[in-house]
Amino acid sequence: MFPDDLKPFYVVCDASDFATGCALMQFDDEGRERVVSY
C-alpha cells in the first residue's frame, strides 16, 4: 500500500525477550489495516 498523506498513520509494535518489531500502518478505503512500512 502506498501512504496516503490525508489519512492518519499509526505505529504497531511488539516485543519479546529476543526481538522488537514495529510497523507503520494506515486504514485503507474499506476499513482494513494495511502496512505502509516495516
C-alpha positions as CSV (number, residue, x, y, z in Angstrom):
1,M,0.0,0.0,0.0
2,F,1.2,3.5,-0.8
3,P,1.0,6.0,2.0
4,D,-1.9,8.5,1.9
5,D,-0.9,11.8,3.5
6,L,-4.6,12.7,4.0
7,K,-5.2,9.7,6.4
8,P,-3.7,9.3,9.9
9,F,-0.7,7.0,10.4
10,Y,-0.2,4.8,13.5
11,V,2.6,2.5,14.7
12,V,2.1,-1.0,15.9
13,C,4.9,-2.5,18.0
14,D,5.6,-5.9,19.6
15,A,8.5,-7.2,21.6
16,S,9.8,-10.4,23.2
17,D,12.9,-11.3,25.2
18,F,14.7,-11.7,21.9
19,A,13.4,-9.1,19.4
20,T,11.4,-6.0,18.8
21,G,9.4,-5.1,15.7
22,C,7.2,-2.2,14.5
23,A,5.1,-1.4,11.5
24,L,3.7,1.9,10.2
25,M,0.0,1.4,9.5
26,Q,-3.0,3.0,7.9
27,F,-6.6,2.0,7.2
28,D,-7.5,1.5,3.6
29,D,-10.7,2.8,2.0
30,E,-12.5,-0.4,3.1
31,G,-11.5,0.0,6.7
32,R,-8.8,-2.7,6.7
33,E,-5.5,-2.2,8.5
34,R,-2.6,-2.1,5.9
35,V,1.1,-1.9,6.4
36,V,2.8,1.1,4.9
37,S,6.3,0.1,6.1
38,Y,8.0,-2.4,8.5
